[in-house]
């Protein structure tokens, strides 16, 4: 499969079978996340792999909308960045993308669940909703100095999705020379 074919085949998968994701596959996926470029070679990305079904269910409550696919996921990777880096968001995003492509190559489905700048339904001690990061920080005992960018839902796809076409990617967004 060419790289372009891999990009076309990778789709956001939101429904998974009950088959677990193997530890070997999770190790390959997270290794791909570590192999991405890092601004100033700071390696600011931190990965937390979650395999426990109850914890994965709790991850789905990190925000009120668009995290539901986590309920069906058989594994998840919480992708964080060290705040000391000026480019932690970019570094974490590259890691997420590489892990999504590695999952696809392994025949697994994945979906990026955005967390940064989101709010949970859980109320804090002050009666105000916790940010999604604060919710996850409590759930997962995250240390200070890191921020969650997103959660990568993983599993065996419940159904095969057709590859995306270049036309669906809207090539009219490419501009040459000047906008």
N, C-alpha and C positions, 0 to 999 in steps of 0.2 A: 504494500500500500504506500502510495506517495504521501508526502507531508500534506499536500493540498487535499488529497482524498481523506486523510485523517481529520483535517479541519472541517471538511464538509460533512463527514459522518458523525462528528461529535455534536450531540444535541443535549439540551437540558432534560434530564430524565427525572420525573417526579413520582413514578410508581415503580415499585420494586417487588421482586419475589421474596419468599421467606428464606432463600438460600443465603447462608452467611458469606461474608467476604473473607477470604483466607488471609492469614497473617502474612504469608509470602506476598500476596498482592498488595496489602497495605504497606508493607515495607518498600515495595517497588514504587508505589504511588508517592509515599512521603520522600523517598530518595530523589524522585523527580523534582519535588518541591525544593529540595535543598540544592539542586544542581543549577538553578536559575541564576541569572546575573543579579548582583547586589550592588547598590550604589556605594561607591567608595570602598567596596569589598568589606562592608561592615557586617554582612550576614545578620541583618536585623530581624529576620523572620523566625518565629517560634511556632511549632506545630504540636497540637495536643490531639492524639488519636483517641476516639471514644468508641468502644465496642459494646459496652454494657447497655442492654435494651432499655432499662429504666432511665438511665442518664440520657440516652438518645431521645426518649419521649420528652424528658424535661427540656432538652435543647430546643424542641419544637415550640416551646412557650417563650422563647427569647424575644419574640415580637408578635403582635396580634395577627398580622397578615403575611402570607407568602413564606412561611416557615413550615407549613403543614407537611411538605414532602419528607421532612425529617422523621415523621411518625412511622413511615414505611422503610426508612433507610436501615441498612444492616450495619453500617459503620458511618462515622463522621470524623472529619478532621477540622478542628477549630484552628483557624489561621490567625496568628497575632503578629504584631510588630513591636519592636522595642522603640519606645518613644524617644530615646536618645538619638535616633537616626532621623534626619530631616526627610528621608525618602522611604520611611517604613511602609507607607500605603502602597507605593509603587512596587517595592520589594515583595510585599505580601501578595499583591495582585499577580505578579509574575509567577510566584510559587503556586497560587491557585490555578492559574491557567495551565501550567506544566502538569500539575496533578490531574487536571481534567483530561488532558490529552493522554496521559499515561493510563488513566482509568479506561478511556475509550480503547486504547490499543490492547488492553487486557480483556476487553469484552464486557466491561462494567459500565454502568450508568452513573452519572454524577449531576449534581445541580448546585450552583453557587447560591448560598443564602446570605444576602447582604446583612451585616450587623452594624457596622459603623454608622453613626448618626441615627440609629433606630431607637425606639422606645418600647419597653415591655408593658404588659398589662399588670405586672406585679408592683404593688405599692411599697415604697420605702417607709422607714420609720416616721418620716415627715408627712406621710399621706400622699406624696407625689409619686407618679410612676417612675420606676427605675429605668435608666437607659438600658438598652439591650446588653451593653458591656457590663454594667453594674450587676445585672441579673446573672450573667454568665460568670462574672468574677466571684459571686457568692456560691453559685452552683459548683464551680470547678476549682475553687481555691486559687484563683489566678493571682499572681503577685502584682505588686505595684510596678509601674514602669513599662507595662505592656498594654496594648489596646487590641481588642478583637476587630479584625477587618471583616471576616466572614466565616461561615461554616460550610464545608464541602460535604454534602450528603452523598453517600455512596451505596451502591447495591447492584444486584443483577437486575437488569431491566425487565419489567413485567411484559413489555411488548417492544418489538423492534420499531424504531423510528426511521423513516427514510432520510437519506442525506439531504442537506440543504443545497439548493442550487445557487450558482453565482448571481442569478437574477434576483433571488430572494434576499441576497445579501445587499442588494441595492447598489450596484456599481456606479450609479450616477453620483455617488458621494465622493468619487475620486476626481480630483481637480489637477490639472497640469499647468505648471508655470505660474498662473495667477488664479485666484478664486473666481 
